[in-house]
């Protein structure tokens, strides 16, 4: 697909961090990094003495840059459902996810306790026991659209999306783009801060 740039070297993962068995792909699953500055990548490399496989094939950073961590024909343990993992391509969006608010100071904090440095951008909506959410960027939406179209053409995956972030029974059988929260009620990604309507509209153009 013309116009897409994918960096497949800067944050490449060693074979210990994914499952090197190629399977037919029918679905793209999108989640969060729950961190900033590619810290999630460093975590992948260091957990379980370097044998950590709960990774993703791609990351889209806050500026819309796309990084490939391993060949998407392979898989990882992205979802806690082994049979589903084999047929998906996993993508994570750089985003801290849910935030907590100190009512006395008005400051927001990430789930690891770091102060969120852009309080004016916080999205407020009660969902899955949380109320405040870090924002996504338009650049990330546009990059995901480009990446999904590229992967859809390459792996013959329908370029369509489920269109929302709530749990869906039988989501395993859907062919197209879904979110980790469509699989499990305890997952909060993608969050209410994602513009699902804009993403869906751009994907179908």
N, C-alpha and C positions, 0 to 999 in steps of 0.2 A: 504493500500500500504506500503510495507516494505521500511524502510529508511527515512520516513518522521516524523518529530517531530513538533507537534503543541502545543504551550502553550495556553491553553484556560482559564487560571485563572488570570495571571498577569495583563492583560488589559481587563478583562471582563466588559461589559457594563450592567447597570441596565435596567430593562424593559422599562423605560421611553425613552430610546435612540434607540428603534427599534420597529417594528410592529410585535407583537407576533401572527401572523396568518400564518399557514403553507400553502404553495402552491407548486405545481409541478414546478420544476426548469428546464429550457431549455437552459439557457445561463449564461456565466460567463463574467462579465464586470470589466475591470481593469482600474484604474485611479491612480493619484498621491496623496500624502499627502499634497504637497506644503509647507512642513516644514521639520524640522529634529528633531531627539531626541524624537520622540513620542509626540511632542507638539500638534499635531492634536487631539490626544486622550484626552488630558486635555481640549482642546477647545470644544470637543463634550460634555464633562461633565458639562461645565460651561455656554454654550450659552443657551439662552431662559430659564433661571432659571432651567436648568437641563432637559428640555423637548425637546432637540434638536435631530432630527431624520435623519439628512443628514449625516449618518454614513456609515460604511462598515463592512462586516462580518469578514474580515481579513486584517491584515497589514503585509507586508514583509519589515523588516527594512534593513538598508544599509548593514548589515552583513549577510543577507539572513535568519534571524530568522523569523519564522512565528508565528503570534499571532492571536488567534480567539477572536473576541469581542462579538459575540452572535452565537447561533446555526444557521448555514446557511440554515436550512429549513424555517427560518423566513426571513423577509425583512426589508429594511429601505427606506428612501427617497433619495437614492443615486443619482438617475436621476430625473429631473423635469418632469417625465412622470409616473404617478401613476400606470397605467396598466402594464407598462414595469417592474417597480420595483418588482412587485409581483412574477415574474417568473425568476428573475436573482439572482445570487450570486455575491456580490460585493467584490472586493479586491483592496486595495490601496498599492502602492509601495512608500516607503519613498524616497522622491525626492522633491527638492525645485522648480522644474519647470523652467520657463523662468527667465532670469537674465537681468539686465540692466548694461551697461558699462559706467563708467566715462572716457571719452576720454582724459581728462587731466592727470589723475593719472593712468589709465589703470586698475583700480579696478572694480570688479564686485559686484553687489548688488542684493539681492533677492527682490521679489515683496513687502515685508514688510519693506525694507530699511536696512536689515542687510548685512554686508559685507560677501561675499562668500569666505571662507577661503582656497579654493583649485583652484585658478585661472588657474593653468596649466592643469586642467582636463576639462575645459569648452568646450562644443561642439558649433561650429559656423555653423548655417544654418538658412536662412531666411524662416520663416513659420508662418502663421497666425499672422502677424504684430509683430513678435519678431525675434531676431537674435541669441541670446545666451542662452544656456541651461545647466543646471546642469547634470552631468553624472549619469548613473545607473551603477550598479556593476554586474560582472559576477555571483556573489553569488546570486543576486536578480533574475537574469534570471533563474538560475538553481533551485532556490527555487520555483519560479512561475511554472516552468515545473512540479516539484514534486507535488505541491498543485493542479494544474489543473488536473493532472492524478488521484490524490486521489479523488477529487470532481467529476470528470467525471465518475469514477467507482461507486462511492457511490450514485450519483443522476441520473445516466444514461444520462449524457450529452456527446455528441460526442467530442472526444479529437481532435479538429481541431480549427484553428484560421483564422480570416479574413485576417491577414498577413500584414496590413498597418494601418495608423492612420488617414486617411481622411474620410470625411462623406460618408455614404452609405445609399442610399434610401432603405427603407424596411428592415433596420437592425434589426428591432423587430422580424422578422421571421427567423433570422439566428440561428441555433443551434450549439453552440460551444463557443469559446473565442473571445470576441471583446474588444474594448477600448472605453473609454468614448468619445473620439474625433470622433469615428465612428457615434455617435448619434447626436452630435451638433457641428456646425462650430465654435461656440464661445469657445469650450473647447480645451485646449492645452495638454491634457493628454490621452494617453502617448505621450511624446514629440519625436522629431526627434533623440534624443540621445539614445533612446531604439534600441537595435539591433533586428529588427523584423525578419530578415532572420535567425539569430542564434536561436531565440526563436522558430520559426516555425520548423526548422530542428530538434531541440532537442525534441520538442513535438511529432513529428511523428516517433521517433526512438523506 
